[in-house]
């Protein structure tokens, strides 16, 4: 039984690893060259343009529903409007370059494109509703603040720049250090859960209870909202359930609601931004998840998209040897970060 679960998990890992590595590298490039305060300067106005920018900025950033909270608080302190903040809060954890590549690896190009567009729309809707129904945030941006580089531990004034070599080092330090340390365990947990689902859960059970899009969307919404799972870690779980017969609509609802929020995030949002903001945030997640879930169900039916065929297509795209090398590299880096964390705790 253990070997069978391991075999299914390795299959999912092989399909995702090379895409995840590419996604992590791109995420590191964004982190080094686009600083949070640069983003904050564009999000201060209480208008549609700030909301639009926030939703676009959030899509490629590799932050989960808890990891996005410190960035959100920083945006608030820098004077970002509540509309822009809510837009950023939704579009950021539901995507990220690492999860986009992972979604492409397991669910194909159509589902990947829809997930990105849906995250953008959901963030846009949240921001517009906040601009309409919430009072304007009067907190002003603090001027002349120095920015602290978390990778090198030094402060850089506006006129100072890291040398190119240090920037390249910072890209990989963040990608396979900070970012992988934060999300690696959740990705592996998602892969193991996906493998267990593939082995234990019979197709008849999924088809019977989660095959109907209407009931299954509600079930996955209830499961996803309080649950903490990163956008990349949710992909293998959803892929395993869809291959067992779960409707694409229910899969999408989980991919949006699961990474977007959890009980901790709701508590922090309520404390930092107010209960009305937290309620509007949650309401937007529910409405967008269900409405866009209906849409993805219709599109899958209208275009007769076969997920199993897409998965077989991806099997043939990348040679198996490269998949194995990428998987070993990714797992090795996760283990290395884990060992470093243990040593750091022992030395404190």
C-alpha positions in Angstrom: 0.0 0.0 0.0 2.8 2.4 0.9 4.7 1.6 -2.3 1.5 2.2 -4.3 0.9 5.6 -2.7 4.6 6.5 -3.2 4.4 5.5 -6.9 1.3 7.7 -7.5 3.0 10.6 -5.6 6.2 10.2 -7.6 4.2 10.4 -10.8 2.7 13.7 -9.8 6.1 15.0 -8.6 7.7 14.1 -11.9 5.0 16.0 -13.8 5.4 19.2 -11.7 9.1 19.5 -10.7 10.6 21.0 -13.7 7.8 23.5 -14.0 8.1 24.4 -10.4 11.8 25.0 -10.6 11.3 27.3 -13.6 8.5 29.1 -11.7 10.7 29.5 -8.6 13.5 31.1 -10.7 11.1 33.6 -12.3 9.7 34.3 -8.9 13.2 35.1 -7.6 13.8 37.5 -10.5 10.6 39.3 -9.7 11.5 39.5 -6.0 15.0 41.0 -6.7 14.1 43.5 -9.4 10.6 44.5 -8.3 10.5 45.7 -4.7 7.3 45.9 -2.6 7.7 49.6 -2.1 7.9 50.1 -5.9 4.5 48.4 -6.1 3.1 50.4 -3.2 3.8 53.7 -5.0 1.3 52.7 -7.7 -1.5 51.7 -5.3 -2.2 54.7 -3.2 -5.2 56.2 -5.1 -8.7 55.2 -4.3 -9.6 54.5 -7.9 -10.0 51.8 -10.6 -6.5 52.2 -11.9 -5.0 51.3 -8.5 -7.2 48.3 -8.3 -6.2 47.2 -11.8 -2.5 47.6 -11.0 -2.9 45.7 -7.7 -4.6 42.8 -9.4 -1.9 42.7 -12.2 1.0 43.0 -9.7 -0.4 40.2 -7.5 -0.7 37.6 -10.2 3.0 36.6 -10.7 4.1 37.1 -7.0 4.7 33.7 -5.2 3.0 34.5 -1.9 0.5 32.1 -0.2 -2.6 33.3 1.8 -0.5 33.7 5.0 2.7 34.9 3.2 0.8 37.7 1.5 -0.4 39.2 4.8 3.0 40.9 5.8 3.2 42.4 2.3 -0.4 43.6 2.6 0.2 45.2 6.0 3.3 46.9 4.4 1.1 48.2 1.5 -1.4 49.6 4.0 1.4 51.4 5.9 2.7 52.8 2.6 -0.7 54.3 1.8 -2.3 51.8 -0.5 -6.1 52.1 -0.8 -8.4 49.4 0.6 -9.6 48.6 -2.9 -6.0 48.0 -4.1 -5.2 46.0 -0.9 -8.2 43.7 -1.3 -7.4 43.2 -5.0 -3.8 42.3 -4.1 -5.0 40.0 -1.3 -7.0 37.9 -3.7 -4.9 37.9 -7.0 -1.6 37.2 -5.2 -2.2 33.9 -3.3 -4.4 32.3 -5.9 -1.7 32.4 -8.6 2.1 33.0 -8.6 4.5 31.9 -11.3 5.4 28.6 -9.5 1.7 27.6 -9.3 1.0 28.7 -12.9 3.8 26.4 -14.2 2.5 23.6 -11.8 -1.1 24.0 -13.1 0.2 23.8 -16.7 2.1 20.7 -15.9 -0.9 18.7 -14.5 -4.0 20.4 -15.8 -3.0 21.7 -19.2 -3.0 25.1 -20.9 -6.7 25.8 -20.8 -7.1 25.4 -17.1 -3.9 27.4 -16.5 -5.1 30.3 -18.6 -8.6 30.3 -17.0 -7.0 30.2 -13.5 -4.9 33.2 -14.2 -7.7 35.2 -15.8 -10.1 34.2 -13.0 -7.7 35.4 -10.3 -7.3 38.7 -12.1 -11.1 39.1 -12.3 -11.7 38.1 -8.7 -9.1 40.7 -7.5 -10.6 43.3 -9.7 -14.1 42.7 -8.4 -12.9 42.8 -4.8 -11.1 46.1 -5.4 -14.0 47.8 -7.1 -16.5 46.7 -4.4 -14.1 48.0 -1.7 -13.9 51.4 -3.5 -17.7 51.5 -3.6 -18.7 50.2 -0.2 -15.7 50.9 2.1 -14.5 54.3 3.3 -11.3 55.7 1.9 -8.1 54.8 3.9 -6.6 58.0 5.2 -3.4 56.6 6.4 -0.6 58.3 4.5 2.6 56.9 3.1 5.7 57.5 5.1 8.3 59.3 3.1 12.1 58.8 2.9 11.9 55.2 4.2 14.9 53.0 3.5 14.2 49.6 2.1 15.7 46.6 3.8 17.0 43.8 1.5 15.9 40.6 3.2 18.4 38.5 1.3 21.6 40.4 2.2 20.6 42.0 5.4 21.8 45.5 4.3 19.9 48.7 3.8 20.0 50.4 0.5 19.1 54.0 0.0 17.4 55.2 -3.2 20.7 55.7 -5.1 22.3 52.4 -4.2 22.1 49.2 -6.1 23.3 45.7 -5.6 25.9 44.5 -8.0 24.8 42.2 -10.8 26.5 39.2 -9.2 24.9 39.8 -5.8 21.5 40.2 -7.6 21.9 36.8 -9.3 22.9 35.3 -6.0 19.9 36.9 -4.4 17.6 35.4 -7.0 18.6 31.9 -6.2 18.8 32.5 -2.5 15.2 33.7 -2.5 14.0 31.1 -5.0 15.4 28.0 -3.5 16.0 29.3 0.0 13.3 31.6 1.4 10.5 30.7 -1.1 11.1 27.0 -1.2 11.4 26.9 2.6 8.0 28.5 2.9 6.2 26.4 0.3 8.2 23.2 -0.1 6.6 21.3 2.7 3.1 22.2 1.5 3.9 21.2 -2.1 5.2 17.8 -0.9 2.1 17.4 1.4 -0.1 18.2 -1.6 1.7 15.6 -3.7 1.4 12.9 -1.0 -2.3 13.7 -0.6 -2.8 13.5 -4.3 -1.0 10.1 -4.4 -3.2 8.8 -1.5 -6.3 10.0 -3.3 -5.2 8.3 -6.5 -4.7 5.0 -4.6 -7.5 5.0 -2.0 -10.4 6.9 -3.4 -12.5 4.9 -5.9 -13.8 6.6 -9.0 -17.4 5.7 -8.2 -17.2 7.6 -5.0 -16.0 10.8 -6.6 -18.4 10.5 -9.6 -21.3 10.0 -7.2 -20.7 12.8 -4.7 -18.4 15.2 -6.5 -19.3 14.6 -10.1 -22.2 17.0 -10.0 -20.9 20.5 -10.4 -23.6 22.2 -8.3 -23.2 20.2 -5.1 -19.5 19.6 -5.5 -18.8 23.4 -5.8 -20.5 24.0 -2.5 -18.6 21.2 -0.8 -15.2 22.3 -2.1 -16.0 25.9 -1.1 -16.8 24.9 2.5 -13.6 22.8 2.6 -11.4 25.4 0.9 -12.2 28.6 2.8 -10.9 27.6 6.3 -8.1 25.4 4.9 -4.5 26.5 4.6 -3.0 25.3 1.3 -0.7 27.1 -1.1 -1.6 27.6 -4.7 1.1 25.1 -5.9 0.2 22.5 -3.2 -3.5 22.5 -4.2 -2.7 21.5 -7.8 -1.8 17.8 -7.3 -4.8 17.4 -5.0 -7.1 18.8 -7.6 -5.5 16.8 -10.4 -6.0 13.5 -8.6 -9.6 14.3 -7.8 -10.4 15.4 -11.4 -8.8 12.2 -12.8 -11.1 10.3 -10.5 -14.2 12.1 -11.8 -14.6 15.4 -9.9 -16.1 18.1 -11.9 -13.8 20.9 -13.3 -16.1 23.4 -11.6 -15.5 22.0 -8.2 -11.8 21.8 -8.9 -11.7 25.4 -9.9 -13.6 26.5 -6.7 -11.0 24.7 -4.6 -8.1 26.2 -6.5 -9.5 29.7 -6.0 -11.0 29.5 -2.5 -8.3 27.2 -0.9 -5.2 29.4 -1.6 -7.1 32.7 -1.3 -8.0 32.4 2.3 -7.9 30.5 5.6 -8.9 31.0 9.2 -5.7 32.8 10.1 -5.8 35.1 7.1 -9.4 36.1 7.9 -8.5 36.9 11.5 -5.5 39.1 10.5 -7.5 40.9 7.8 -10.3 41.6 10.3 -7.8 43.0 12.9 -5.7 45.0 10.4 -8.3 46.2 7.9 -11.6 46.0 9.8 -14.5 43.5 10.0 -16.3 45.1 7.1 -13.2 44.6 4.9 -12.9 41.0 6.0 -16.6 40.4 5.3 -16.3 41.9 1.8 -13.1 39.9 1.2 -14.9 36.6 2.1 -18.0 37.6 0.1 -16.0 38.2 -3.0 -14.3 34.9 -2.7 -17.6 33.1 -2.4 -19.3 34.9 -5.2 -16.4 34.8 -7.7 -15.6 31.1 -6.9 -19.2 30.0 -7.6 -19.9 32.2 -10.6 -16.5 31.5 -12.3 -17.0 27.8 -11.4 -20.2 27.8 -13.4 -18.3 29.4 -16.3 -15.5 26.8 -16.3 -18.1 24.0 -16.2 -19.8 25.5 -19.3 -16.5 26.0 -21.1 -15.3 22.4 -20.4 -18.6 21.2 -21.8 -18.8 23.5 -24.7 -15.3 22.8 -25.9 -15.3 19.1 -25.0 -12.0 19.3 -23.1 -10.6 16.0 -22.0 -8.3 16.4 -19.0 -6.9 12.8 -19.2 -5.8 13.5 -22.8 -4.1 16.7 -21.8 -2.2 14.9 -19.1 -1.0 12.2 -21.5 0.1 15.0 -23.9 2.3 16.5 -21.2 3.8 13.0 -20.4 5.3 13.0 -23.9 6.6 16.6 -23.9 9.4 16.3 -21.4 11.8 13.2 -21.5 11.5 11.0 -18.4 15.2 11.5 -17.5 14.7 15.2 -17.2 11.6 14.8 -15.1 13.5 12.5 -12.7 16.5 14.9 -12.5 14.1 17.8 -11.8 12.3 15.8 -9.1 15.6 14.8 -7.4 16.8 18.3 -7.5 13.6 19.8 -6.0 13.4 17.2 -3.3 17.1 17.6 -2.5 16.7 21.3 -2.1 13.6 20.9 0.2 15.6 18.5 2.4 18.6 20.8 2.4 16.4 23.7 3.6 14.9 21.5 6.2 18.3 20.5 7.6 19.4 24.1 7.6 16.3 25.0 9.6 17.1 22.3 12.2 20.7 23.5 12.6 19.6 27.2 12.9 17.2 26.3 15.7 19.8 24.2 17.5 22.3 27.1 17.4 19.8 29.7 18.8 
